[in-house]
Amino acid sequence: MPELKPILLVEDNPKDVELTLAALEQSQLANEVIVVRDGAEALDFLYRRGAHGSRNTADPAVVLLDLKLPKVDGLEVLAQVKADPGMRHMPVVMLTSSREESDLVRSYELGVNAFVVKPVGFREFFDAIQDLGVFWGILNEPPPGNGRTSAR
């Protein structure tokens, strides 16, 4: 059985973290969800640096990345991931409250796999996160050699 890859949630808003974790839990994905609070920590996790230098978990099945982050913003994290030949195939979903067309365009220019505007309503937010979890964790077929990345 292939290794179950974690989901990396990069989010600085505690309420959005709480809702996202609850929604993913209800979708019954068995993937571990790793939460980091800023772009610098996300890069440290991905590149196994600093506090994450000795992590023994696999690279994420998907990165749920907020756009507006402290230290290093989501666009810079996205740019670094997609410019790295060893990481560019890793799915990155921009999960943001921004409705700015420039953010949408720039995200796709940098290679984002999906751009999701966080719904304002609780139920809509919850449903959107569950749909994301099911799509990226179960329905999406990973590139050859990466194996199935999640399971229920």
Rosetta constraint file for C-alpha pairs under 8 A:
AtomPair CA 2 CA 147 HARMONIC 6.14 0.50
AtomPair CA 2 CA 148 HARMONIC 6.32 0.50
AtomPair CA 2 CA 149 HARMONIC 7.52 0.50
AtomPair CA 3 CA 58 HARMONIC 7.80 0.50
AtomPair CA 3 CA 147 HARMONIC 7.98 0.50
AtomPair CA 3 CA 148 HARMONIC 7.85 0.50
AtomPair CA 3 CA 149 HARMONIC 7.13 0.50
AtomPair CA 4 CA 30 HARMONIC 7.88 0.50
AtomPair CA 4 CA 31 HARMONIC 6.21 0.50
AtomPair CA 4 CA 58 HARMONIC 7.99 0.50
AtomPair CA 4 CA 148 HARMONIC 7.55 0.50
AtomPair CA 4 CA 149 HARMONIC 5.46 0.50
AtomPair CA 4 CA 150 HARMONIC 5.19 0.50
AtomPair CA 4 CA 151 HARMONIC 7.24 0.50
AtomPair CA 5 CA 31 HARMONIC 6.24 0.50
AtomPair CA 5 CA 32 HARMONIC 7.38 0.50
AtomPair CA 5 CA 57 HARMONIC 7.51 0.50
AtomPair CA 5 CA 58 HARMONIC 5.65 0.50
AtomPair CA 5 CA 59 HARMONIC 6.56 0.50
AtomPair CA 5 CA 60 HARMONIC 5.49 0.50
AtomPair CA 5 CA 61 HARMONIC 5.21 0.50
AtomPair CA 5 CA 149 HARMONIC 5.20 0.50
AtomPair CA 5 CA 150 HARMONIC 6.17 0.50
AtomPair CA 6 CA 31 HARMONIC 5.11 0.50
AtomPair CA 6 CA 32 HARMONIC 4.70 0.50
AtomPair CA 6 CA 33 HARMONIC 5.59 0.50
AtomPair CA 6 CA 34 HARMONIC 6.77 0.50
AtomPair CA 6 CA 57 HARMONIC 7.51 0.50
AtomPair CA 6 CA 58 HARMONIC 7.01 0.50
AtomPair CA 6 CA 59 HARMONIC 7.13 0.50
AtomPair CA 6 CA 60 HARMONIC 4.87 0.50
AtomPair CA 6 CA 61 HARMONIC 5.83 0.50
AtomPair CA 6 CA 62 HARMONIC 7.69 0.50
AtomPair CA 6 CA 150 HARMONIC 7.93 0.50
AtomPair CA 7 CA 31 HARMONIC 6.51 0.50
AtomPair CA 7 CA 32 HARMONIC 6.27 0.50
AtomPair CA 7 CA 33 HARMONIC 4.75 0.50
AtomPair CA 7 CA 34 HARMONIC 6.14 0.50
AtomPair CA 7 CA 60 HARMONIC 5.19 0.50
AtomPair CA 7 CA 61 HARMONIC 5.61 0.50
AtomPair CA 7 CA 62 HARMONIC 5.38 0.50
AtomPair CA 7 CA 63 HARMONIC 6.15 0.50
AtomPair CA 7 CA 64 HARMONIC 7.53 0.50
AtomPair CA 8 CA 33 HARMONIC 5.92 0.50
AtomPair CA 8 CA 34 HARMONIC 4.91 0.50
AtomPair CA 8 CA 35 HARMONIC 6.08 0.50
AtomPair CA 8 CA 36 HARMONIC 7.60 0.50
AtomPair CA 8 CA 60 HARMONIC 5.84 0.50
AtomPair CA 8 CA 61 HARMONIC 7.84 0.50
AtomPair CA 8 CA 62 HARMONIC 6.41 0.50
AtomPair CA 8 CA 63 HARMONIC 4.76 0.50
AtomPair CA 8 CA 64 HARMONIC 6.12 0.50
AtomPair CA 9 CA 17 HARMONIC 7.91 0.50
AtomPair CA 9 CA 33 HARMONIC 6.83 0.50
AtomPair CA 9 CA 34 HARMONIC 5.97 0.50
AtomPair CA 9 CA 35 HARMONIC 4.79 0.50
AtomPair CA 9 CA 36 HARMONIC 6.35 0.50
AtomPair CA 9 CA 63 HARMONIC 6.04 0.50
AtomPair CA 9 CA 64 HARMONIC 4.84 0.50
AtomPair CA 9 CA 65 HARMONIC 6.28 0.50
AtomPair CA 10 CA 35 HARMONIC 5.96 0.50
AtomPair CA 10 CA 36 HARMONIC 5.03 0.50
AtomPair CA 10 CA 37 HARMONIC 5.76 0.50
AtomPair CA 10 CA 38 HARMONIC 6.43 0.50
AtomPair CA 10 CA 39 HARMONIC 7.17 0.50
AtomPair CA 10 CA 42 HARMONIC 6.48 0.50
AtomPair CA 10 CA 63 HARMONIC 7.35 0.50
AtomPair CA 10 CA 64 HARMONIC 6.05 0.50
AtomPair CA 10 CA 65 HARMONIC 4.88 0.50
AtomPair CA 10 CA 66 HARMONIC 5.97 0.50
AtomPair CA 11 CA 16 HARMONIC 7.32 0.50
AtomPair CA 11 CA 17 HARMONIC 6.37 0.50
AtomPair CA 11 CA 35 HARMONIC 7.22 0.50
AtomPair CA 11 CA 36 HARMONIC 6.49 0.50
AtomPair CA 11 CA 37 HARMONIC 5.15 0.50
AtomPair CA 11 CA 38 HARMONIC 6.64 0.50
AtomPair CA 11 CA 65 HARMONIC 6.70 0.50
AtomPair CA 11 CA 66 HARMONIC 5.48 0.50
AtomPair CA 11 CA 69 HARMONIC 7.22 0.50
AtomPair CA 12 CA 17 HARMONIC 7.60 0.50
AtomPair CA 12 CA 36 HARMONIC 7.68 0.50
AtomPair CA 12 CA 37 HARMONIC 4.52 0.50
AtomPair CA 12 CA 38 HARMONIC 6.10 0.50
AtomPair CA 12 CA 66 HARMONIC 7.86 0.50
AtomPair CA 12 CA 69 HARMONIC 6.43 0.50
AtomPair CA 12 CA 70 HARMONIC 7.59 0.50
AtomPair CA 13 CA 17 HARMONIC 6.28 0.50
AtomPair CA 13 CA 37 HARMONIC 7.96 0.50
AtomPair CA 14 CA 18 HARMONIC 6.16 0.50
AtomPair CA 15 CA 19 HARMONIC 6.19 0.50
AtomPair CA 16 CA 20 HARMONIC 5.90 0.50
AtomPair CA 17 CA 21 HARMONIC 6.08 0.50
AtomPair CA 17 CA 35 HARMONIC 7.76 0.50
AtomPair CA 18 CA 22 HARMONIC 6.21 0.50
AtomPair CA 19 CA 23 HARMONIC 6.08 0.50
AtomPair CA 19 CA 125 HARMONIC 7.96 0.50
AtomPair CA 19 CA 126 HARMONIC 6.79 0.50
AtomPair CA 20 CA 24 HARMONIC 6.12 0.50
AtomPair CA 20 CA 126 HARMONIC 7.06 0.50
AtomPair CA 20 CA 129 HARMONIC 6.25 0.50
AtomPair CA 21 CA 25 HARMONIC 6.03 0.50
AtomPair CA 21 CA 33 HARMONIC 7.54 0.50
AtomPair CA 22 CA 26 HARMONIC 6.22 0.50
AtomPair CA 23 CA 27 HARMONIC 6.33 0.50
AtomPair CA 23 CA 126 HARMONIC 5.35 0.50
AtomPair CA 23 CA 127 HARMONIC 7.36 0.50
AtomPair CA 23 CA 129 HARMONIC 6.01 0.50
AtomPair CA 23 CA 130 HARMONIC 5.49 0.50
AtomPair CA 24 CA 28 HARMONIC 6.78 0.50
AtomPair CA 24 CA 29 HARMONIC 6.61 0.50
AtomPair CA 24 CA 129 HARMONIC 6.67 0.50
AtomPair CA 24 CA 130 HARMONIC 5.64 0.50
AtomPair CA 24 CA 133 HARMONIC 6.21 0.50
AtomPair CA 25 CA 29 HARMONIC 6.55 0.50
AtomPair CA 26 CA 130 HARMONIC 7.53 0.50
AtomPair CA 27 CA 130 HARMONIC 5.59 0.50
AtomPair CA 27 CA 133 HARMONIC 7.15 0.50
AtomPair CA 27 CA 134 HARMONIC 7.05 0.50
AtomPair CA 28 CA 152 HARMONIC 5.78 0.50
AtomPair CA 29 CA 133 HARMONIC 7.31 0.50
AtomPair CA 29 CA 134 HARMONIC 7.50 0.50
AtomPair CA 29 CA 137 HARMONIC 7.27 0.50
AtomPair CA 29 CA 150 HARMONIC 7.14 0.50
AtomPair CA 29 CA 151 HARMONIC 6.04 0.50
AtomPair CA 29 CA 152 HARMONIC 4.67 0.50
AtomPair CA 30 CA 150 HARMONIC 6.80 0.50
AtomPair CA 30 CA 151 HARMONIC 5.77 0.50
AtomPair CA 30 CA 152 HARMONIC 5.28 0.50
AtomPair CA 31 CA 150 HARMONIC 5.90 0.50
AtomPair CA 31 CA 151 HARMONIC 7.09 0.50
AtomPair CA 36 CA 41 HARMONIC 6.09 0.50
AtomPair CA 36 CA 42 HARMONIC 6.03 0.50
AtomPair CA 37 CA 41 HARMONIC 6.84 0.50
AtomPair CA 37 CA 42 HARMONIC 7.68 0.50
AtomPair CA 37 CA 69 HARMONIC 7.79 0.50
AtomPair CA 38 CA 42 HARMONIC 6.34 0.50
AtomPair CA 38 CA 69 HARMONIC 5.37 0.50
AtomPair CA 38 CA 70 HARMONIC 5.29 0.50
AtomPair CA 38 CA 71 HARMONIC 6.35 0.50
AtomPair CA 38 CA 72 HARMONIC 6.75 0.50
AtomPair CA 38 CA 73 HARMONIC 7.67 0.50
AtomPair CA 39 CA 43 HARMONIC 6.26 0.50
AtomPair CA 39 CA 69 HARMONIC 6.01 0.50
AtomPair CA 39 CA 70 HARMONIC 6.57 0.50
AtomPair CA 39 CA 71 HARMONIC 6.11 0.50
AtomPair CA 39 CA 72 HARMONIC 4.40 0.50
AtomPair CA 39 CA 73 HARMONIC 5.63 0.50
AtomPair CA 39 CA 74 HARMONIC 6.28 0.50
AtomPair CA 39 CA 76 HARMONIC 7.96 0.50
AtomPair CA 39 CA 77 HARMONIC 6.11 0.50
AtomPair CA 40 CA 44 HARMONIC 6.20 0.50
AtomPair CA 40 CA 71 HARMONIC 5.98 0.50
AtomPair CA 40 CA 72 HARMONIC 5.40 0.50
AtomPair CA 41 CA 45 HARMONIC 6.07 0.50
AtomPair CA 42 CA 46 HARMONIC 6.16 0.50
AtomPair CA 42 CA 77 HARMONIC 7.52 0.50
AtomPair CA 43 CA 47 HARMONIC 5.88 0.50
AtomPair CA 43 CA 49 HARMONIC 7.91 0.50
AtomPair CA 43 CA 77 HARMONIC 6.68 0.50
AtomPair CA 44 CA 48 HARMONIC 5.51 0.50
AtomPair CA 44 CA 49 HARMONIC 4.54 0.50
AtomPair CA 44 CA 50 HARMONIC 6.07 0.50
AtomPair CA 44 CA 51 HARMONIC 7.45 0.50
AtomPair CA 44 CA 52 HARMONIC 6.17 0.50
AtomPair CA 44 CA 53 HARMONIC 7.53 0.50
AtomPair CA 45 CA 49 HARMONIC 6.40 0.50
AtomPair CA 45 CA 51 HARMONIC 7.90 0.50
AtomPair CA 45 CA 52 HARMONIC 5.15 0.50
AtomPair CA 45 CA 53 HARMONIC 7.49 0.50
AtomPair CA 45 CA 55 HARMONIC 7.94 0.50
AtomPair CA 46 CA 59 HARMONIC 7.01 0.50
AtomPair CA 47 CA 53 HARMONIC 7.78 0.50
AtomPair CA 48 CA 52 HARMONIC 5.00 0.50
AtomPair CA 48 CA 53 HARMONIC 4.15 0.50
AtomPair CA 48 CA 54 HARMONIC 6.60 0.50
AtomPair CA 48 CA 55 HARMONIC 6.60 0.50
AtomPair CA 49 CA 53 HARMONIC 4.07 0.50
AtomPair CA 49 CA 54 HARMONIC 7.80 0.50
AtomPair CA 60 CA 90 HARMONIC 7.40 0.50
AtomPair CA 61 CA 90 HARMONIC 6.98 0.50
AtomPair CA 61 CA 91 HARMONIC 7.05 0.50
AtomPair CA 61 CA 136 HARMONIC 7.55 0.50
AtomPair CA 61 CA 137 HARMONIC 7.13 0.50
AtomPair CA 61 CA 149 HARMONIC 5.42 0.50
AtomPair CA 61 CA 150 HARMONIC 7.35 0.50
AtomPair CA 62 CA 90 HARMONIC 6.41 0.50
AtomPair CA 62 CA 91 HARMONIC 4.90 0.50
AtomPair CA 62 CA 92 HARMONIC 5.77 0.50
AtomPair CA 62 CA 93 HARMONIC 7.33 0.50
AtomPair CA 62 CA 136 HARMONIC 6.71 0.50
AtomPair CA 62 CA 137 HARMONIC 7.88 0.50
AtomPair CA 63 CA 90 HARMONIC 7.66 0.50
AtomPair CA 63 CA 91 HARMONIC 6.30 0.50
AtomPair CA 63 CA 92 HARMONIC 4.70 0.50
AtomPair CA 63 CA 93 HARMONIC 6.08 0.50
AtomPair CA 64 CA 92 HARMONIC 6.16 0.50
AtomPair CA 64 CA 93 HARMONIC 4.99 0.50
AtomPair CA 64 CA 94 HARMONIC 6.13 0.50
AtomPair CA 64 CA 95 HARMONIC 6.10 0.50
AtomPair CA 65 CA 74 HARMONIC 6.28 0.50
AtomPair CA 65 CA 92 HARMONIC 6.86 0.50
AtomPair CA 65 CA 93 HARMONIC 5.98 0.50
AtomPair CA 65 CA 94 HARMONIC 4.87 0.50
AtomPair CA 65 CA 95 HARMONIC 5.53 0.50
AtomPair CA 65 CA 96 HARMONIC 7.72 0.50
AtomPair CA 66 CA 74 HARMONIC 5.81 0.50
AtomPair CA 66 CA 94 HARMONIC 5.83 0.50
AtomPair CA 66 CA 95 HARMONIC 4.99 0.50
AtomPair CA 66 CA 96 HARMONIC 5.18 0.50
AtomPair CA 67 CA 73 HARMONIC 6.12 0.50
AtomPair CA 67 CA 74 HARMONIC 4.19 0.50
AtomPair CA 67 CA 75 HARMONIC 6.34 0.50
AtomPair CA 67 CA 94 HARMONIC 6.48 0.50
AtomPair CA 67 CA 95 HARMONIC 6.91 0.50
AtomPair CA 67 CA 96 HARMONIC 5.57 0.50
AtomPair CA 67 CA 98 HARMONIC 7.66 0.50
AtomPair CA 68 CA 73 HARMONIC 5.53 0.50
AtomPair CA 68 CA 74 HARMONIC 6.07 0.50
AtomPair CA 68 CA 96 HARMONIC 7.56 0.50
AtomPair CA 69 CA 73 HARMONIC 4.63 0.50
AtomPair CA 69 CA 74 HARMONIC 6.12 0.50
AtomPair CA 72 CA 76 HARMONIC 6.39 0.50
AtomPair CA 72 CA 77 HARMONIC 6.87 0.50
AtomPair CA 73 CA 77 HARMONIC 6.50 0.50
AtomPair CA 74 CA 78 HARMONIC 6.04 0.50
AtomPair CA 74 CA 94 HARMONIC 7.79 0.50
AtomPair CA 75 CA 79 HARMONIC 6.02 0.50
AtomPair CA 75 CA 106 HARMONIC 7.79 0.50
AtomPair CA 75 CA 107 HARMONIC 6.58 0.50
AtomPair CA 75 CA 110 HARMONIC 7.83 0.50
AtomPair CA 76 CA 80 HARMONIC 6.21 0.50
AtomPair CA 77 CA 81 HARMONIC 6.24 0.50
AtomPair CA 78 CA 82 HARMONIC 6.05 0.50
AtomPair CA 78 CA 92 HARMONIC 7.43 0.50
AtomPair CA 78 CA 107 HARMONIC 7.69 0.50
AtomPair CA 78 CA 110 HARMONIC 6.74 0.50
AtomPair CA 78 CA 111 HARMONIC 7.63 0.50
AtomPair CA 78 CA 112 HARMONIC 7.06 0.50
AtomPair CA 79 CA 83 HARMONIC 5.99 0.50
AtomPair CA 79 CA 110 HARMONIC 5.64 0.50
AtomPair CA 79 CA 111 HARMONIC 7.83 0.50
AtomPair CA 80 CA 84 HARMONIC 6.32 0.50
AtomPair CA 81 CA 87 HARMONIC 5.61 0.50
AtomPair CA 81 CA 88 HARMONIC 5.74 0.50
AtomPair CA 81 CA 90 HARMONIC 7.94 0.50
AtomPair CA 82 CA 87 HARMONIC 6.45 0.50
AtomPair CA 82 CA 88 HARMONIC 4.16 0.50
AtomPair CA 82 CA 89 HARMONIC 7.54 0.50
AtomPair CA 82 CA 110 HARMONIC 6.78 0.50
AtomPair CA 82 CA 111 HARMONIC 6.25 0.50
AtomPair CA 83 CA 87 HARMONIC 7.85 0.50
AtomPair CA 83 CA 88 HARMONIC 6.36 0.50
AtomPair CA 84 CA 88 HARMONIC 5.65 0.50
AtomPair CA 85 CA 89 HARMONIC 7.95 0.50
AtomPair CA 89 CA 143 HARMONIC 7.41 0.50
AtomPair CA 91 CA 112 HARMONIC 7.52 0.50
AtomPair CA 91 CA 113 HARMONIC 5.84 0.50
AtomPair CA 92 CA 112 HARMONIC 5.61 0.50
AtomPair CA 92 CA 113 HARMONIC 5.46 0.50
AtomPair CA 92 CA 114 HARMONIC 6.95 0.50
AtomPair CA 93 CA 112 HARMONIC 6.29 0.50
AtomPair CA 93 CA 113 HARMONIC 5.69 0.50
AtomPair CA 93 CA 114 HARMONIC 4.76 0.50
AtomPair CA 93 CA 115 HARMONIC 5.84 0.50
AtomPair CA 93 CA 116 HARMONIC 7.17 0.50
AtomPair CA 94 CA 107 HARMONIC 7.65 0.50
AtomPair CA 94 CA 112 HARMONIC 6.90 0.50
AtomPair CA 94 CA 113 HARMONIC 7.96 0.50
AtomPair CA 94 CA 114 HARMONIC 6.21 0.50
AtomPair CA 94 CA 115 HARMONIC 4.75 0.50
AtomPair CA 94 CA 116 HARMONIC 6.01 0.50
AtomPair CA 95 CA 115 HARMONIC 6.32 0.50
AtomPair CA 95 CA 116 HARMONIC 5.01 0.50
AtomPair CA 95 CA 117 HARMONIC 6.03 0.50
AtomPair CA 95 CA 118 HARMONIC 6.27 0.50
AtomPair CA 96 CA 115 HARMONIC 7.78 0.50
AtomPair CA 96 CA 116 HARMONIC 6.37 0.50
AtomPair CA 96 CA 117 HARMONIC 5.08 0.50
AtomPair CA 96 CA 118 HARMONIC 5.49 0.50
AtomPair CA 97 CA 117 HARMONIC 5.31 0.50
AtomPair CA 97 CA 118 HARMONIC 5.14 0.50
AtomPair CA 97 CA 119 HARMONIC 7.74 0.50
AtomPair CA 98 CA 103 HARMONIC 7.26 0.50
AtomPair CA 98 CA 117 HARMONIC 6.50 0.50
AtomPair CA 99 CA 103 HARMONIC 7.57 0.50
AtomPair CA 99 CA 104 HARMONIC 7.62 0.50
AtomPair CA 99 CA 117 HARMONIC 6.77 0.50
AtomPair CA 100 CA 104 HARMONIC 6.58 0.50
AtomPair CA 101 CA 105 HARMONIC 6.09 0.50
AtomPair CA 102 CA 106 HARMONIC 5.92 0.50
AtomPair CA 103 CA 107 HARMONIC 5.94 0.50
AtomPair CA 104 CA 108 HARMONIC 6.41 0.50
AtomPair CA 104 CA 115 HARMONIC 6.86 0.50
AtomPair CA 105 CA 109 HARMONIC 6.14 0.50
AtomPair CA 106 CA 110 HARMONIC 6.21 0.50
AtomPair CA 107 CA 111 HARMONIC 6.44 0.50
AtomPair CA 107 CA 112 HARMONIC 5.48 0.50
AtomPair CA 107 CA 115 HARMONIC 7.57 0.50
AtomPair CA 108 CA 112 HARMONIC 5.10 0.50
AtomPair CA 108 CA 113 HARMONIC 7.54 0.50
AtomPair CA 118 CA 125 HARMONIC 6.23 0.50
AtomPair CA 118 CA 128 HARMONIC 7.89 0.50
AtomPair CA 119 CA 124 HARMONIC 5.69 0.50
AtomPair CA 119 CA 125 HARMONIC 4.85 0.50
AtomPair CA 119 CA 128 HARMONIC 7.58 0.50
AtomPair CA 120 CA 124 HARMONIC 7.22 0.50
AtomPair CA 120 CA 125 HARMONIC 6.60 0.50
AtomPair CA 121 CA 125 HARMONIC 6.01 0.50
AtomPair CA 122 CA 126 HARMONIC 6.09 0.50
AtomPair CA 123 CA 127 HARMONIC 6.07 0.50
AtomPair CA 124 CA 128 HARMONIC 6.04 0.50
AtomPair CA 125 CA 129 HARMONIC 6.28 0.50
AtomPair CA 126 CA 130 HARMONIC 6.29 0.50
AtomPair CA 127 CA 131 HARMONIC 6.11 0.50
AtomPair CA 128 CA 132 HARMONIC 6.19 0.50
AtomPair CA 129 CA 133 HARMONIC 6.12 0.50
AtomPair CA 130 CA 134 HARMONIC 6.20 0.50
AtomPair CA 131 CA 135 HARMONIC 6.01 0.50
AtomPair CA 132 CA 136 HARMONIC 5.97 0.50
AtomPair CA 132 CA 137 HARMONIC 7.91 0.50
AtomPair CA 133 CA 137 HARMONIC 5.43 0.50
AtomPair CA 133 CA 138 HARMONIC 7.72 0.50
AtomPair CA 134 CA 138 HARMONIC 5.29 0.50
AtomPair CA 134 CA 139 HARMONIC 6.51 0.50
AtomPair CA 135 CA 139 HARMONIC 4.72 0.50
AtomPair CA 135 CA 140 HARMONIC 5.69 0.50
AtomPair CA 136 CA 140 HARMONIC 5.14 0.50
AtomPair CA 137 CA 149 HARMONIC 6.39 0.50
AtomPair CA 137 CA 150 HARMONIC 5.04 0.50
AtomPair CA 137 CA 151 HARMONIC 6.87 0.50
AtomPair CA 138 CA 149 HARMONIC 7.76 0.50
AtomPair CA 138 CA 150 HARMONIC 6.22 0.50
AtomPair CA 138 CA 151 HARMONIC 6.43 0.50
AtomPair CA 138 CA 152 HARMONIC 7.96 0.50
AtomPair CA 141 CA 148 HARMONIC 7.35 0.50
AtomPair CA 142 CA 146 HARMONIC 6.09 0.50
AtomPair CA 142 CA 147 HARMONIC 6.57 0.50
AtomPair CA 142 CA 148 HARMONIC 6.62 0.50
AtomPair CA 142 CA 149 HARMONIC 7.30 0.50
AtomPair CA 143 CA 147 HARMONIC 7.68 0.50
